[in-house]
Amino acid sequence: MSFPILVTGAAGFIGFHVAKALLEKGEQVLAFDNLSPYYDVKLKEDRLKILKEFPHFIFHKVDISKKSEIETLWKQYHPKKVVHLAAQAGVRYSLEDPFTYIETNVMGHLILLEQARFEEGFQHFVYASTSSVYGMNEKLPFSVEDPTDSPISVYAATKKMDELLSGVYRYLFKVPATGLRFFTVYGPWGRPDMSAFIFLRKIIKGEPIPVFNEGKMARDYTYVDDIVSGILKVLEKPSFDAAGDPVHKVYNLGNSSKESLMRFISLIEENIGKKAQIEFLPMHPADVKETCADIKESQQDFGFEPKISLDEGIKKLVTWYKDYYKDTLV
Ligand SMILES: NC(=O)c1ccc[n+]([C@@H]2O[C@H](COP(=O)([O-])OP(=O)(O)OC[C@H]3O[C@@H](n4cnc5c(N)ncnc54)[C@H](O)[C@@H]3O)[C@@H](O)[C@H]2O)c1
């Protein structure tokens, strides 16, 4: 009997790309997503439409923080591998509605870990963490050895909690788990609340774009296909110690190149063929100035190798955006 791979958050940006890549490899995918209204639900439904074309795709609209519903579904399918990407994402929104972050990111994570704990022959629980756990660390690039005990947003704190809980479940119940700290992921089918989308939309419409900290910020922008290839590689490689017991590991998945926000904006301008009007704003209290991933461990342990440069990635993003939103572009 074969068991499906559970992908949570499959109607979301990264979850959609992961589910699609698994389906293209011939895997059976079980997908959970509650189609949260945090951003445009039509975009989520359109992603699902593509996934539903695959015969091995099973979708359930379900909230991962609802224990009994998750238990019932889990018993129906018995997944042995999980890619857990469902979350209330977004650093800034966590100042407005911290409660959803705890419900989804902490309670939902715990409920899934509990299922994995009792699943016979369970193989691997791979879950999304974030570069935001590095908080105000100033040493760049961020290494998995660096301290992460001072997050500066509720979002980052919930992701740190996920790492801690996963470590506990590995220690007490031998659940093989790996956490992946993603660094600013962008690309086609991306999230409308993230800067790439906000900039694209506003530049096209001729509206001013908000630029925090006078643009003196830098990010390690990572193209979504590189993230997907990292997730798929790690899914097949849970870590074990010499005694054969699972080890809980956390890895950085980033492009490992720091790009300035102003260069990011000028690449978007070039690809759209229009200059941005910029509204400079002070630093946002929950934002960090710079991020950059040290990916040594990811390279060594599972051959993670990001391939798409920012120039190439922005070109692909703008091409997709113009096509997807063609009816609404003026
Ligand atoms: N995109 C990035 O740059 C980035 C960076 C670091 C970490 N991450 C993490 O990666 C993961 C995927 O992020 P994304 O960018 O695809 O976000 P996304 O918001 O597009 O996807 C998350 C999905 O989870 C679903 N969801 C939310 N609450 C749920 C609940 N209670 N039950 C079931 N489904 C629920 C949403 O409907 C959404 O489709 C998240 O865990 C996020 O925190 C993303």
The ligand as an ORCA input file, in Angstrom:
! r2SCAN-3c Opt
* xyz 0 1
  N       7.490     33.315      1.435
  C       8.551     33.561      2.196
  O       9.402     34.392      1.871
  C       8.757     32.812      3.490
  C       9.919     33.107      4.230
  C      10.144     32.421      5.421
  C       9.249     31.446      5.827
  N       8.126     31.200      5.102
  C       7.227     30.153      5.585
  O       6.970     29.253      4.525
  C       5.653     28.734      4.624
  C       4.884     28.988      3.346
  O       4.820     30.404      3.138
  P       4.120     31.060      1.885
  O       4.933     32.233      1.507
  O       3.801     30.016      0.878
  O       2.773     31.591      2.573
  P       1.252     31.492      2.094
  O       0.488     32.381      3.017
  O       1.149     31.759      0.640
  O       0.880     29.978      2.362
  C       0.419     29.495      3.589
  C      -0.859     28.714      3.357
  O      -1.311     28.221      4.621
  C      -2.714     28.319      4.666
  N      -3.142     28.407      6.061
  C      -3.055     29.462      6.904
  N      -3.578     29.146      8.112
  C      -4.005     27.859      8.016
  C      -4.659     26.972      8.917
  N      -4.957     27.343     10.167
  N      -4.973     25.724      8.486
  C      -4.695     25.335      7.211
  N      -4.091     26.133      6.319
  C      -3.746     27.380      6.714
  C      -3.051     29.589      3.892
  O      -4.390     29.567      3.401
  C      -2.010     29.577      2.795
  O      -2.529     29.007      1.607
  C       5.040     29.387      5.852
  O       5.221     28.540      6.962
  C       5.861     30.647      6.033
  O       5.858     31.095      7.369
  C       7.864     31.852      3.941
*
